[in-house]
Every structure is written in structure tokens, then in C-alpha cells.
Amino acid sequence: MCYNCYAEMRNPSRKKVVKHEESDMQSEFFNKVFTIFPKLPRKLLFAVPNGGSRNKIEAANMKRQGVTAGVADVILLVPKKGFACLCIEFKTKTGRQSDEQKEFQFQAEKCGSKYVVVRSVEQGLKEVKEYIE
């Protein structure tokens, strides 16, 4: 059970509706990517724990430890085709990048990284395939 579902179960009177389509996509992506691409270095393809609900104390601790808003959801830290790395941002069909995400994209591309916004697991896997082949 994800944290958002647990929090909703513990406090059903919360007004916010729990939606985690993007995190579900990301989970499915990781369930498939190493099966499809078994030679990918497992330690160099990773999720960045920036999203999700946190209490104020946990959020403050993570910020002190260097968590930065806007960083891409997934990073493949392998240089290929003239790029430093591949940054993947998962969004729903109607999801939009935050200003912090747009700023991260700008900075990452300026440093030579490839940055993509994907709206499905299949699109994420396709981007990895095109990047590594």
C-alpha cells in the first residue's frame, strides 16, 4: 500500500482525493524495464524520491538532506549519443510540469542531458530503448 492510500485510510475525512497515476506508471515502468533491457546497469537507473505526501518534519529533514523540488522522476546515469544522462518525467495524459520541473529540465538540458516527459509506461520504455541503442 502506498503512503497516500495509507494516509487516506487513516484519515478518510481528508478533502483531497488520492490519485497516484504517475506513481503507478513509474512502478510499472520499473517492473518491466530490467526484464526488457537486462544489460542496463541497475544502480544507474533509479527513481528520485521527490514526490508524494510527507508530514512537515519528514519534508524538512529531506530538504536538509538535499531533496530538491522539480528533479525528474527517473534518471539513467549513463552517457549515450552525446548526452550526459537521460531524465524521465512521468505525467498523466493531462498532467503538466511544475515551474520547478521546467527549471530542472532547462538546467539538465543546458548541461547536456536528454530530458523527456512521458505519458505512458510504453513511452518511457521506448525512450530508454532509443537512448541506449
C-alpha positions in Angstrom: 0.0 0.0 0.0 1.4 3.4 -1.0 1.7 6.2 1.6 -1.1 8.2 0.0 -3.5 5.3 0.2 -2.4 4.6 3.8 -2.9 8.3 4.8 -6.4 8.3 3.1 -7.3 5.1 5.0 -6.2 6.6 8.3 -8.0 9.9 7.7 -10.9 9.4 5.3 -12.3 12.8 6.0 -9.4 14.4 4.1 -10.8 16.5 1.3 -8.0 15.6 -1.1 -8.8 12.7 -3.4 -5.9 10.3 -3.6 -4.6 9.9 -7.2 -1.3 8.3 -8.0 -1.5 7.5 -11.7 2.0 8.9 -12.2 3.5 6.8 -9.4 1.6 3.7 -10.7 3.1 4.3 -14.2 6.6 4.7 -12.7 6.1 1.4 -10.7 5.0 -0.5 -13.8 8.0 1.0 -15.7 10.4 -0.4 -13.1 8.7 -3.7 -13.1 9.3 -4.0 -16.8 12.5 -2.1 -17.7 15.1 -4.5 -16.4 13.3 -7.5 -17.9 13.2 -5.8 -21.3 16.7 -4.4 -21.0 18.6 -6.9 -18.8 22.0 -5.3 -19.6 21.0 -1.9 -18.1 23.2 -1.2 -15.1 20.7 -1.5 -12.2 22.5 1.0 -10.0 22.5 3.7 -12.7 18.8 3.7 -13.5 16.9 5.0 -10.4 13.9 6.9 -9.2 14.3 10.3 -7.4 12.1 10.4 -4.3 10.8 13.9 -4.7 7.1 13.4 -5.0 4.5 12.1 -2.6 2.9 13.3 0.6 5.0 13.9 3.6 4.5 15.4 7.0 6.3 18.7 7.8 9.0 17.1 9.8 9.9 14.5 7.2 9.7 17.1 4.4 12.1 19.4 6.4 14.5 16.5 7.0 14.5 15.5 3.4 15.1 19.1 2.3 18.1 19.4 4.7 19.4 16.2 3.1 19.3 17.7 -0.4 16.0 16.7 -1.8 15.2 19.3 -4.5 11.8 20.1 -6.0 11.5 19.6 -9.7 14.1 16.9 -10.3 13.0 14.3 -12.9 11.2 11.2 -11.6 13.7 8.7 -13.1 17.4 9.2 -14.2 19.5 6.9 -16.3 23.0 7.9 -15.4 24.7 6.5 -18.5 26.2 8.8 -21.1 25.0 7.9 -24.6 24.7 9.6 -28.0 26.4 12.7 -26.8 24.1 13.1 -23.8 25.3 13.1 -20.2 22.3 11.1 -19.0 18.5 10.5 -19.6 16.0 12.2 -17.3 12.4 10.9 -17.5 9.4 12.8 -16.1 6.2 10.8 -15.8 2.9 12.7 -16.4 -0.7 11.7 -16.9 -2.4 12.5 -20.2 -3.4 15.9 -18.8 -0.6 16.4 -16.3 1.6 19.5 -16.6 5.1 20.2 -15.5 5.5 22.5 -12.5 7.7 25.6 -12.7 10.4 23.7 -10.7 10.2 20.8 -13.2 10.6 23.2 -16.1 13.6 24.8 -14.5 15.2 21.4 -13.8 14.6 20.5 -17.5 16.3 23.7 -18.6 19.3 23.2 -16.3 19.6 19.5 -17.2 19.5 20.1 -21.0 21.9 23.0 -20.6 24.4 20.5 -19.0 24.0 18.1 -21.9 21.3 15.7 -20.5 18.4 14.4 -22.5 15.1 15.2 -20.8 11.7 13.7 -21.8 8.2 13.9 -20.5 6.4 10.6 -20.9 2.7 9.9 -20.6 2.7 6.1 -20.5 4.8 3.2 -19.4 5.3 2.2 -23.1 6.5 5.7 -24.0 9.0 5.5 -21.1 10.3 2.2 -22.3 10.5 3.4 -25.8 12.6 6.4 -24.7 15.0 4.1 -22.8 15.3 1.9 -25.9 16.0 4.8 -28.2 18.5 6.2 -25.8 20.6 3.0 -25.2 20.5 1.6 -28.7 
